[in-house]
Amino acid sequence: MIPRSSLLRCLIAGLLLCSAASADAAGPGQLRSRGKAILEKNCGRCHAIEAVGASPLAQAPPMRDIYARFLPRELQAELREGMVSKHRAMPQIDFSDEDVDAILAYLYALAVRK
C-alpha cells in the first residue's frame, strides 16, 4: 500500500506537470520580460519604457503615461490595431495578441510599483 503523503505528492506533481504543459509557455515574470523586450525593440528609441525617466524623444510620452491614459481594453485594441499618432515618423505596428498580452503585463507591473 502506498502511503497517503506519497500519493498526495504524486498527485500534486502530476497536476503541476499537466498545468505547465497546457499553460502558456511564459510565466508572469517571463511574460513581463517579453513585454519589456518588445517595447525596447519597437518603442524604446523614442519612448521611455521604464518606471522612471524621460523619453529619448522629448515629445514622445513615456509608455507608463500612455498606459495610464487608456482603459485596459482600449489600449489592448489600440496595440492590436496599430496605434496611430499625429507624429508622422512613428511607425504603425500591429502587435500580435501574444505581444499585446506581454506588453500589457509589463506596463501593468510598472503601474502597480508606483
N, CA, C and O atoms as a GROMACS GRO file, in nm:
protein
  456
    1MET      N    1   0.084  -0.118   0.000
    1MET     CA    2   0.000   0.000   0.000
    1MET      C    3   0.089   0.125   0.000
    1MET      O    4   0.189   0.131   0.072
    2ILE      N    5   0.052   0.223  -0.080
    2ILE     CA    6   0.129   0.348  -0.092
    2ILE      C    7   0.086   0.443   0.020
    2ILE      O    8  -0.033   0.466   0.040
    3PRO      N    9   0.186   0.499   0.093
    3PRO     CA   10   0.150   0.595   0.198
    3PRO      C   11   0.072   0.714   0.139
    3PRO      O   12   0.097   0.757   0.027
    4ARG      N   13  -0.020   0.763   0.216
    4ARG     CA   14  -0.108   0.873   0.172
    4ARG      C   15  -0.027   0.997   0.132
    4ARG      O   16  -0.061   1.062   0.034
    5SER      N   17   0.078   1.031   0.207
    5SER     CA   18   0.158   1.151   0.175
    5SER      C   19   0.229   1.135   0.041
    5SER      O   20   0.240   1.233  -0.033
    6SER      N   21   0.277   1.015   0.008
    6SER     CA   22   0.341   0.991  -0.121
    6SER      C   23   0.241   1.003  -0.234
    6SER      O   24   0.271   1.059  -0.339
    7LEU      N   25   0.123   0.949  -0.213
    7LEU     CA   26   0.017   0.957  -0.313
    7LEU      C   27  -0.021   1.102  -0.339
    7LEU      O   28  -0.040   1.143  -0.454
    8LEU      N   29  -0.031   1.178  -0.233
    8LEU     CA   30  -0.066   1.320  -0.246
    8LEU      C   31   0.042   1.396  -0.322
    8LEU      O   32   0.012   1.479  -0.408
    9ARG      N   33   0.170   1.368  -0.291
    9ARG     CA   34   0.280   1.434  -0.362
    9ARG      C   35   0.279   1.399  -0.510
    9ARG      O   36   0.302   1.485  -0.594
   10CYS      N   37   0.252   1.273  -0.542
   10CYS     CA   38   0.246   1.230  -0.682
   10CYS      C   39   0.132   1.300  -0.755
   10CYS      O   40   0.147   1.343  -0.870
   11LEU      N   41   0.019   1.312  -0.688
   11LEU     CA   42  -0.097   1.378  -0.748
   11LEU      C   43  -0.067   1.526  -0.774
   11LEU      O   44  -0.099   1.578  -0.881
   12ILE      N   45  -0.006   1.592  -0.678
   12ILE     CA   46   0.028   1.734  -0.694
   12ILE      C   47   0.130   1.751  -0.806
   12ILE      O   48   0.117   1.841  -0.889
   13ALA      N   49   0.233   1.664  -0.809
   13ALA     CA   50   0.333   1.673  -0.915
   13ALA      C   51   0.269   1.652  -1.052
   13ALA      O   52   0.303   1.721  -1.148
   14GLY      N   53   0.177   1.556  -1.062
   14GLY     CA   54   0.109   1.532  -1.189
   14GLY      C   55   0.025   1.651  -1.233
   14GLY      O   56   0.024   1.687  -1.350
   15LEU      N   57  -0.045   1.711  -1.138
   15LEU     CA   58  -0.126   1.829  -1.171
   15LEU      C   59  -0.037   1.945  -1.217
   15LEU      O   60  -0.072   2.016  -1.312
   16LEU      N   61   0.075   1.963  -1.150
   16LEU     CA   62   0.166   2.070  -1.192
   16LEU      C   63   0.222   2.046  -1.331
   16LEU      O   64   0.231   2.139  -1.411
   17LEU      N   65   0.258   1.922  -1.361
   17LEU     CA   66   0.308   1.891  -1.495
   17LEU      C   67   0.201   1.913  -1.601
   17LEU      O   68   0.229   1.968  -1.707
   18CYS      N   69   0.080   1.871  -1.572
   18CYS     CA   70  -0.029   1.890  -1.669
   18CYS      C   71  -0.060   2.037  -1.690
   18CYS      O   72  -0.079   2.081  -1.803
   19SER      N   73  -0.064   2.113  -1.580
   19SER     CA   74  -0.096   2.254  -1.596
   19SER      C   75   0.018   2.328  -1.665
   19SER      O   76  -0.007   2.421  -1.742
   20ALA      N   77   0.142   2.289  -1.639
   20ALA     CA   78   0.254   2.354  -1.706
   20ALA      C   79   0.254   2.323  -1.855
   20ALA      O   80   0.288   2.409  -1.937
   21ALA      N   81   0.215   2.203  -1.890
   21ALA     CA   82   0.212   2.165  -2.032
   21ALA      C   83   0.100   2.235  -2.105
   21ALA      O   84   0.114   2.271  -2.222
   22SER      N   85  -0.013   2.254  -2.037
   22SER     CA   86  -0.127   2.316  -2.105
   22SER      C   87  -0.126   2.468  -2.095
   22SER      O   88  -0.192   2.536  -2.174
   23ALA      N   89  -0.053   2.521  -2.000
   23ALA     CA   90  -0.049   2.667  -1.984
   23ALA      C   91   0.041   2.729  -2.089
   23ALA      O   92   0.118   2.660  -2.156
   24ASP      N   93   0.030   2.858  -2.102
   24ASP     CA   94   0.119   2.933  -2.190
   24ASP      C   95   0.263   2.909  -2.145
   24ASP      O   96   0.289   2.895  -2.026
   25ALA      N   97   0.354   2.904  -2.239
   25ALA     CA   98   0.493   2.872  -2.208
   25ALA      C   99   0.557   2.974  -2.114
   25ALA      O  100   0.651   2.941  -2.042
   26ALA      N  101   0.508   3.095  -2.113
   26ALA     CA  102   0.569   3.200  -2.032
   26ALA      C  103   0.492   3.218  -1.902
   26ALA      O  104   0.370   3.231  -1.902
   27GLY      N  105   0.565   3.220  -1.791
   27GLY     CA  106   0.506   3.254  -1.664
   27GLY      C  107   0.494   3.405  -1.654
   27GLY      O  108   0.535   3.476  -1.746
   28PRO      N  109   0.438   3.455  -1.544
   28PRO     CA  110   0.420   3.601  -1.531
   28PRO      C  111   0.549   3.680  -1.547
   28PRO      O  112   0.550   3.783  -1.614
   29GLY      N  113   0.657   3.635  -1.485
   29GLY     CA  114   0.784   3.707  -1.496
   29GLY      C  115   0.838   3.705  -1.638
   29GLY      O  116   0.889   3.805  -1.688
   30GLN      N  117   0.826   3.590  -1.703
   30GLN     CA  118   0.873   3.579  -1.842
   30GLN      C  119   0.787   3.663  -1.934
   30GLN      O  120   0.837   3.723  -2.029
   31LEU      N  121   0.657   3.667  -1.906
   31LEU     CA  122   0.566   3.747  -1.987
   31LEU      C  123   0.602   3.895  -1.978
   31LEU      O  124   0.608   3.965  -2.080
   32ARG      N  125   0.627   3.942  -1.856
   32ARG     CA  126   0.667   4.082  -1.838
   32ARG      C  127   0.801   4.111  -1.905
   32ARG      O  128   0.818   4.216  -1.966
   33SER      N  129   0.895   4.019  -1.894
   33SER     CA  130   1.025   4.038  -1.959
   33SER      C  131   1.010   4.045  -2.110
   33SER      O  132   1.075   4.125  -2.177
   34ARG      N  133   0.924   3.961  -2.162
   34ARG     CA  134   0.898   3.963  -2.307
   34ARG      C  135   0.835   4.095  -2.348
   34ARG      O  136   0.871   4.153  -2.450
   35GLY      N  137   0.739   4.143  -2.268
   35GLY     CA  138   0.676   4.272  -2.297
   35GLY      C  139   0.776   4.386  -2.296
   35GLY      O  140   0.770   4.474  -2.382
   36LYS      N  141   0.867   4.384  -2.201
   36LYS     CA  142   0.970   4.488  -2.195
   36LYS      C  143   1.059   4.480  -2.318
   36LYS      O  144   1.093   4.583  -2.377
   37ALA      N  145   1.097   4.360  -2.357
   37ALA     CA  146   1.184   4.343  -2.476
   37ALA      C  147   1.114   4.392  -2.602
   37ALA      O  148   1.177   4.453  -2.689
   38ILE      N  149   0.985   4.365  -2.614
   38ILE     CA  150   0.908   4.411  -2.730
   38ILE      C  151   0.905   4.564  -2.734
   38ILE      O  152   0.922   4.625  -2.840
   39LEU      N  153   0.881   4.624  -2.618
   39LEU     CA  154   0.880   4.771  -2.612
   39LEU      C  155   1.017   4.829  -2.641
   39LEU      O  156   1.028   4.929  -2.712
   40GLU      N  157   1.122   4.768  -2.587
   40GLU     CA  158   1.257   4.816  -2.616
   40GLU      C  159   1.285   4.814  -2.765
   40GLU      O  160   1.337   4.911  -2.821
   41LYS      N  161   1.249   4.706  -2.830
   41LYS     CA  162   1.276   4.690  -2.973
   41LYS      C  163   1.195   4.785  -3.059
   41LYS      O  164   1.248   4.845  -3.153
   42ASN      N  165   1.066   4.800  -3.028
   42ASN     CA  166   0.975   4.874  -3.116
   42ASN      C  167   0.948   5.017  -3.074
   42ASN      O  168   0.912   5.100  -3.158
   43CYS      N  169   0.964   5.048  -2.946
   43CYS     CA  170   0.922   5.179  -2.896
   43CYS      C  171   1.030   5.256  -2.823
   43CYS      O  172   1.024   5.379  -2.812
   44GLY      N  173   1.130   5.184  -2.771
   44GLY     CA  174   1.231   5.244  -2.685
   44GLY      C  175   1.318   5.349  -2.748
   44GLY      O  176   1.381   5.428  -2.677
   45ARG      N  177   1.324   5.353  -2.880
   45ARG     CA  178   1.404   5.455  -2.946
   45ARG      C  179   1.349   5.595  -2.918
   45ARG      O  180   1.424   5.692  -2.912
   46CYS      N  181   1.218   5.604  -2.899
   46CYS     CA  182   1.154   5.734  -2.876
   46CYS      C  183   1.090   5.746  -2.739
   46CYS      O  184   1.094   5.853  -2.677
   47HIS      N  185   1.030   5.638  -2.689
   47HIS     CA  186   0.954   5.640  -2.564
   47HIS      C  187   1.034   5.580  -2.449
   47HIS      O  188   1.105   5.481  -2.467
   48ALA      N  189   1.021   5.641  -2.331
   48ALA     CA  190   1.076   5.579  -2.210
   48ALA      C  191   0.991   5.456  -2.180
   48ALA      O  192   0.868   5.462  -2.187
   49ILE      N  193   1.056   5.346  -2.148
   49ILE     CA  194   0.980   5.224  -2.120
   49ILE      C  195   0.999   5.176  -1.976
   49ILE      O  196   0.943   5.073  -1.937
   50GLU      N  197   1.075   5.249  -1.898
   50GLU     CA  198   1.099   5.211  -1.759
   50GLU      C  199   0.998   5.281  -1.666
   50GLU      O  200   0.917   5.362  -1.712
   51ALA      N  201   1.005   5.250  -1.539
   51ALA     CA  202   0.914   5.309  -1.440
   51ALA      C  203   0.941   5.457  -1.417
   51ALA      O  204   0.852   5.531  -1.376
   52VAL      N  205   1.064   5.501  -1.444
   52VAL     CA  206   1.101   5.642  -1.427
   52VAL      C  207   1.188   5.683  -1.544
   52VAL      O  208   1.241   5.599  -1.617
   53GLY      N  209   1.202   5.811  -1.561
   53GLY     CA  210   1.291   5.863  -1.664
   53GLY      C  211   1.217   5.925  -1.780
   53GLY      O  212   1.100   5.896  -1.806
   54ALA      N  213   1.289   6.013  -1.847
   54ALA     CA  214   1.234   6.085  -1.962
   54ALA      C  215   1.252   6.002  -2.089
   54ALA      O  216   1.341   5.917  -2.098
   55SER      N  217   1.166   6.028  -2.185
   55SER     CA  218   1.176   5.963  -2.315
   55SER      C  219   1.295   6.018  -2.393
   55SER      O  220   1.326   6.136  -2.381
   56PRO      N  221   1.362   5.934  -2.473
   56PRO     CA  222   1.470   5.982  -2.558
   56PRO      C  223   1.425   6.093  -2.653
   56PRO      O  224   1.502   6.184  -2.682
   57LEU      N  225   1.302   6.086  -2.702
   57LEU     CA  226   1.245   6.189  -2.787
   57LEU      C  227   1.151   6.271  -2.699
   57LEU      O  228   1.052   6.219  -2.649
   58ALA      N  229   1.182   6.397  -2.681
   58ALA     CA  230   1.111   6.480  -2.584
   58ALA      C  231   0.959   6.479  -2.601
   58ALA      O  232   0.885   6.477  -2.503
   59GLN      N  233   0.911   6.481  -2.726
   59GLN     CA  234   0.766   6.486  -2.746
   59GLN      C  235   0.697   6.349  -2.736
   59GLN      O  236   0.575   6.342  -2.745
   60ALA      N  237   0.774   6.242  -2.718
   60ALA     CA  238   0.715   6.108  -2.706
   60ALA      C  239   0.687   6.078  -2.559
   60ALA      O  240   0.780   6.073  -2.478
   61PRO      N  241   0.562   6.059  -2.523
   61PRO     CA  242   0.532   6.032  -2.382
   61PRO      C  243   0.588   5.897  -2.339
   61PRO      O  244   0.594   5.803  -2.419
   62PRO      N  245   0.628   5.886  -2.213
   62PRO     CA  246   0.671   5.756  -2.163
   62PRO      C  247   0.558   5.653  -2.177
   62PRO      O  248   0.440   5.688  -2.167
   63MET      N  249   0.593   5.529  -2.198
   63MET     CA  250   0.492   5.424  -2.214
   63MET      C  251   0.407   5.411  -2.088
   63MET      O  252   0.289   5.377  -2.098
   64ARG      N  253   0.463   5.439  -1.971
   64ARG     CA  254   0.385   5.431  -1.847
   64ARG      C  255   0.274   5.535  -1.846
   64ARG      O  256   0.168   5.512  -1.789
   65ASP      N  257   0.298   5.651  -1.910
   65ASP     CA  258   0.195   5.754  -1.919
   65ASP      C  259   0.088   5.715  -2.021
   65ASP      O  260  -0.031   5.740  -2.000
   66ILE      N  261   0.130   5.653  -2.130
   66ILE     CA  262   0.033   5.605  -2.229
   66ILE      C  263  -0.058   5.501  -2.164
   66ILE      O  264  -0.179   5.501  -2.186
   67TYR      N  265   0.002   5.412  -2.085
   67TYR     CA  266  -0.076   5.309  -2.016
   67TYR      C  267  -0.180   5.373  -1.924
   67TYR      O  268  -0.293   5.324  -1.914
   68ALA      N  269  -0.143   5.481  -1.856
   68ALA     CA  270  -0.233   5.547  -1.762
   68ALA      C  271  -0.346   5.623  -1.833
   68ALA      O  272  -0.450   5.649  -1.772
   69ARG      N  273  -0.329   5.658  -1.959
   69ARG     CA  274  -0.429   5.736  -2.034
   69ARG      C  275  -0.547   5.652  -2.082
   69ARG      O  276  -0.657   5.705  -2.103
   70PHE      N  277  -0.527   5.524  -2.100
   70PHE     CA  278  -0.627   5.437  -2.161
   70PHE      C  279  -0.688   5.341  -2.061
   70PHE      O  280  -0.624   5.301  -1.964
   71LEU      N  281  -0.812   5.304  -2.086
   71LEU     CA  282  -0.869   5.189  -2.018
   71LEU      C  283  -0.798   5.065  -2.074
   71LEU      O  284  -0.761   5.065  -2.191
   72PRO      N  285  -0.778   4.962  -1.994
   72PRO     CA  286  -0.702   4.845  -2.043
   72PRO      C  287  -0.754   4.788  -2.176
   72PRO      O  288  -0.674   4.754  -2.263
   73ARG      N  289  -0.885   4.777  -2.192
   73ARG     CA  290  -0.940   4.721  -2.317
   73ARG      C  291  -0.913   4.813  -2.436
   73ARG      O  292  -0.889   4.766  -2.548
   74GLU      N  293  -0.917   4.945  -2.413
   74GLU     CA  294  -0.889   5.040  -2.521
   74GLU      C  295  -0.744   5.030  -2.566
   74GLU      O  296  -0.715   5.028  -2.686
   75LEU      N  297  -0.652   5.024  -2.470
   75LEU     CA  298  -0.511   5.014  -2.504
   75LEU      C  299  -0.483   4.880  -2.573
   75LEU      O  300  -0.405   4.874  -2.668
   76GLN      N  301  -0.547   4.776  -2.527
   76GLN     CA  302  -0.532   4.645  -2.590
   76GLN      C  303  -0.574   4.652  -2.737
   76GLN      O  304  -0.503   4.602  -2.824
   77ALA      N  305  -0.687   4.714  -2.763
   77ALA     CA  306  -0.735   4.728  -2.902
   77ALA      C  307  -0.642   4.816  -2.984
   77ALA      O  308  -0.612   4.783  -3.099
   78GLU      N  309  -0.596   4.926  -2.926
   78GLU     CA  310  -0.506   5.016  -2.998
   78GLU      C  311  -0.376   4.946  -3.038
   78GLU      O  312  -0.328   4.962  -3.150
   79LEU      N  313  -0.320   4.868  -2.946
   79LEU     CA  314  -0.196   4.798  -2.976
   79LEU      C  315  -0.216   4.690  -3.083
   79LEU      O  316  -0.131   4.670  -3.169
   80ARG      N  317  -0.327   4.623  -3.077
   80ARG     CA  318  -0.354   4.518  -3.175
   80ARG      C  319  -0.378   4.576  -3.314
   80ARG      O  320  -0.340   4.516  -3.415
   81GLU      N  321  -0.441   4.691  -3.319
   81GLU     CA  322  -0.474   4.752  -3.448
   81GLU      C  323  -0.364   4.843  -3.500
   81GLU      O  324  -0.365   4.884  -3.616
   82GLY      N  325  -0.269   4.874  -3.415
   82GLY     CA  326  -0.161   4.965  -3.455
   82GLY      C  327  -0.197   5.108  -3.416
   82GLY      O  328  -0.280   5.171  -3.481
   83MET      N  329  -0.136   5.157  -3.312
   83MET     CA  330  -0.165   5.292  -3.264
   83MET      C  331  -0.131   5.394  -3.371
   83MET      O  332  -0.027   5.386  -3.437
   84VAL      N  333  -0.219   5.488  -3.388
   84VAL     CA  334  -0.198   5.595  -3.485
   84VAL      C  335  -0.163   5.721  -3.407
   84VAL      O  336  -0.226   5.753  -3.306
   85SER      N  337  -0.062   5.791  -3.454
   85SER     CA  338  -0.015   5.911  -3.386
   85SER      C  339  -0.013   6.028  -3.483
   85SER      O  340  -0.008   6.011  -3.605
   86LYS      N  341  -0.018   6.147  -3.427
   86LYS     CA  342  -0.004   6.268  -3.509
   86LYS      C  343   0.141   6.283  -3.556
   86LYS      O  344   0.169   6.353  -3.653
   87HIS      N  345   0.231   6.216  -3.485
   87HIS     CA  346   0.374   6.222  -3.520
   87HIS      C  347   0.396   6.129  -3.639
   87HIS      O  348   0.387   6.007  -3.626
   88ARG      N  349   0.426   6.186  -3.754
   88ARG     CA  350   0.434   6.109  -3.879
   88ARG      C  351   0.545   6.005  -3.882
   88ARG      O  352   0.534   5.905  -3.952
   89ALA      N  353   0.651   6.029  -3.807
   89ALA     CA  354   0.763   5.935  -3.810
   89ALA      C  355   0.737   5.810  -3.724
   89ALA      O  356   0.812   5.713  -3.731
   90MET      N  357   0.630   5.814  -3.644
   90MET     CA  358   0.600   5.698  -3.560
   90MET      C  359   0.545   5.585  -3.646
   90MET      O  360   0.445   5.603  -3.715
   91PRO      N  361   0.611   5.469  -3.642
   91PRO     CA  362   0.560   5.357  -3.722
   91PRO      C  363   0.431   5.302  -3.663
   91PRO      O  364   0.411   5.304  -3.542
   92GLN      N  365   0.346   5.252  -3.748
   92GLN     CA  366   0.224   5.187  -3.702
   92GLN      C  367   0.252   5.038  -3.699
   92GLN      O  368   0.273   4.976  -3.803
   93ILE      N  369   0.252   4.980  -3.580
   93ILE     CA  370   0.285   4.839  -3.563
   93ILE      C  371   0.160   4.766  -3.515
   93ILE      O  372   0.098   4.803  -3.416
   94ASP      N  373   0.125   4.660  -3.587
   94ASP     CA  374   0.015   4.574  -3.545
   94ASP      C  375   0.076   4.459  -3.466
   94ASP      O  376   0.130   4.365  -3.524
   95PHE      N  377   0.066   4.467  -3.334
   95PHE     CA  378   0.121   4.363  -3.249
   95PHE      C  379   0.029   4.242  -3.247
   95PHE      O  380  -0.092   4.255  -3.260
   96SER      N  381   0.087   4.124  -3.232
   96SER     CA  382   0.008   4.002  -3.220
   96SER      C  383  -0.062   4.002  -3.083
   96SER      O  384  -0.026   4.079  -2.994
   97ASP      N  385  -0.161   3.917  -3.068
   97ASP     CA  386  -0.231   3.905  -2.940
   97ASP      C  387  -0.134   3.871  -2.828
   97ASP      O  388  -0.145   3.925  -2.718
   98GLU      N  389  -0.040   3.781  -2.856
   98GLU     CA  390   0.057   3.741  -2.754
   98GLU      C  391   0.149   3.857  -2.718
   98GLU      O  392   0.183   3.875  -2.601
   99ASP      N  393   0.189   3.935  -2.817
   99ASP     CA  394   0.273   4.052  -2.790
   99ASP      C  395   0.198   4.154  -2.706
   99ASP      O  396   0.254   4.212  -2.613
  100VAL      N  397   0.072   4.177  -2.738
  100VAL     CA  398  -0.009   4.273  -2.663
  100VAL      C  399  -0.023   4.228  -2.518
  100VAL      O  400  -0.012   4.309  -2.426
  101ASP      N  401  -0.048   4.100  -2.497
  101ASP     CA  402  -0.060   4.048  -2.360
  101ASP      C  403   0.070   4.071  -2.283
  101ASP      O  404   0.067   4.110  -2.166
  102ALA      N  405   0.183   4.048  -2.348
  102ALA     CA  406   0.313   4.067  -2.284
  102ALA      C  407   0.338   4.215  -2.253
  102ALA      O  408   0.384   4.249  -2.144
  103ILE      N  409   0.307   4.302  -2.347
  103ILE     CA  410   0.326   4.446  -2.327
  103ILE      C  411   0.239   4.496  -2.212
  103ILE      O  412   0.286   4.568  -2.124
  104LEU      N  413   0.113   4.456  -2.211
  104LEU     CA  414   0.022   4.499  -2.105
  104LEU      C  415   0.065   4.445  -1.969
  104LEU      O  416   0.052   4.514  -1.868
  105ALA      N  417   0.116   4.322  -1.965
  105ALA     CA  418   0.165   4.265  -1.839
  105ALA      C  419   0.282   4.348  -1.786
  105ALA      O  420   0.290   4.375  -1.666
  106TYR      N  421   0.371   4.388  -1.875
  106TYR     CA  422   0.486   4.470  -1.834
  106TYR      C  423   0.441   4.608  -1.786
  106TYR      O  424   0.484   4.654  -1.680
  107LEU      N  425   0.355   4.673  -1.862
  107LEU     CA  426   0.309   4.807  -1.824
  107LEU      C  427   0.227   4.803  -1.696
  107LEU      O  428   0.235   4.896  -1.615
  108TYR      N  429   0.149   4.699  -1.677
  108TYR     CA  430   0.072   4.684  -1.553
  108TYR      C  431   0.168   4.671  -1.434
  108TYR      O  432   0.146   4.731  -1.329
  109ALA      N  433   0.274   4.592  -1.451
  109ALA     CA  434   0.372   4.576  -1.344
  109ALA      C  435   0.436   4.710  -1.308
  109ALA      O  436   0.462   4.737  -1.191
  110LEU      N  437   0.461   4.794  -1.408
  110LEU     CA  438   0.515   4.927  -1.378
  110LEU      C  439   0.414   5.011  -1.301
  110LEU      O  440   0.450   5.083  -1.208
  111ALA      N  441   0.288   5.001  -1.338
  111ALA     CA  442   0.183   5.082  -1.274
  111ALA      C  443   0.163   5.042  -1.128
  111ALA      O  444   0.140   5.129  -1.044
  112VAL      N  445   0.170   4.916  -1.097
  112VAL     CA  446   0.146   4.874  -0.959
  112VAL      C  447   0.265   4.899  -0.870
  112VAL      O  448   0.252   4.896  -0.747
  113ARG      N  449   0.383   4.924  -0.927
  113ARG     CA  450   0.502   4.958  -0.847
  113ARG      C  451   0.493   5.097  -0.790
  113ARG      O  452   0.558   5.126  -0.690
  114LYS      N  453   0.413   5.185  -0.850
  114LYS     CA  454   0.405   5.325  -0.805
  114LYS      C  455   0.346   5.335  -0.668
  114LYS      O  456   0.332   5.445  -0.615
   0.00000   0.00000   0.00000
